[in-house]
Amino acid sequence: MRKTLGWLLSLVVLIGTMGAAGSTAQAATAAQPAAADIKDQILGIPGMSLIEEKPYPGYRFFVLNYEQPVDHRQPWKGTFKQRLTLLHKDVSRPSVFFTSGYNVNTNPRRSEPTTIIDGNQVSMEYRFFTPSRPDPANWAHLDIWQAASDQHRIFTALKKIYKKNWLSTGGSKGGMTATYYERFYPRDMDGVVAYVAPNDVVNKEDSAYDRFFAKVGTKECRDKLNAVQREALVRREPLEAKYAVAAAENGWTFTTVGNLDKAYEAVVLDYVWAFWQYSLLADCASIPTAATATDQEIWDTIDAISGFSAYADQGLETYTPYYYQAGTQLGSPDIKQPHLGNLSRYGYQPPRNFVPRDIPMTFQPGAMADVDRWVRDNANQMLFVYGQNDPWGAEPFRLGYGVRDSYVMTAPGANHGANVAKLLDGEKALATAKILQWAGVAPAAAPADAGRAAPLAAPDAQLDQHEPEREPQLRR
């Protein structure tokens, strides 16, 4: 009987102990705070502020300001607010750091790598593009190292929240930006996907562009474009009269470039380049025949492809930071265009002509040579994608023997909008597999069979707009 009573007492004590422990556990669980909302986490970063949040199905999309040093070497000497956006998927997903190299798009967009890895995307506005410009603006602080340091600070701040793998990407000047970021901060990213990124190593040696224009597309198309461009200079007088009328109607002025005549010729000399940058060989069918075209037809095709507003003060102003960088570090092409003969009065004009004279500019010939050497010797998990018919691909990045897991691929027949989707099947599969692998989300079978690699996110017509945006015509 005692044994039975002892056993029952022990059971009661055990049950009581378990109940008390359970109550304690429940109390502890109840006491744990819920995970902070992602907006609160982002705004908890010192220097981060919200401009607006825009709803988008399956995501949170934020337009933000981040306080940056004007000079990262002397951060105590003033700050400015840099605009960025965040397309938030989930902190458990990898992230992509995107920049166009220009202004940031404040509507939800998804770069190709973001679609491939089904991740988050941070997009940065390049310093000195308004409103991300210090006031007063000391233009000496606009260089590729300062911009890379902007990215590094943003990444360092956000990595505490988005702890999975990161890739950087961008197209054209954005592809250059991603490459420069990797050169200066090679430990930040787990991979780089640089689209159509020019590499003007020696600014005064531009024969590669001349060779490109001598063979791009077909002879029939080249001759047709060259004839229209030449005819626009033959008919300079009547077409400049139309230009003057358009300028008066639109309020265009030409203080920076100098005068209407210089602006007119700059637009015309861009015509062939701009066609191949943004159009396809099939579009040659829409080009008028110069010998029989009316003045209006010549005007219309030049305006549609080059844009007569491009070299007005109002067209140049937005892109002053680009032209400044082209004339101080990035370099710019100087193509010969022999079919124009003596019709050209100014030649292919340099960046100095497109930046207000009160902004000093001195070219630094070592900047691009340094990046080129670094990529050739040190590229690690970098992918460069070019378009076969894109003029900017005439001087591409190349890889040396010391690189690791890095690639240069060319999309056949593609223009400045070349991307992974436009590569030949084998390269497209390999590129996709590598992007997934670098992001840490490759399916188990992908390393063994790259052909099975595919984008993880469902297509979205609004988010996945990959065609090149119009850019300045000197012209990254």
Disulfide bonds with the S-S distance in Angstrom:
Cys221-Cys284 1.53
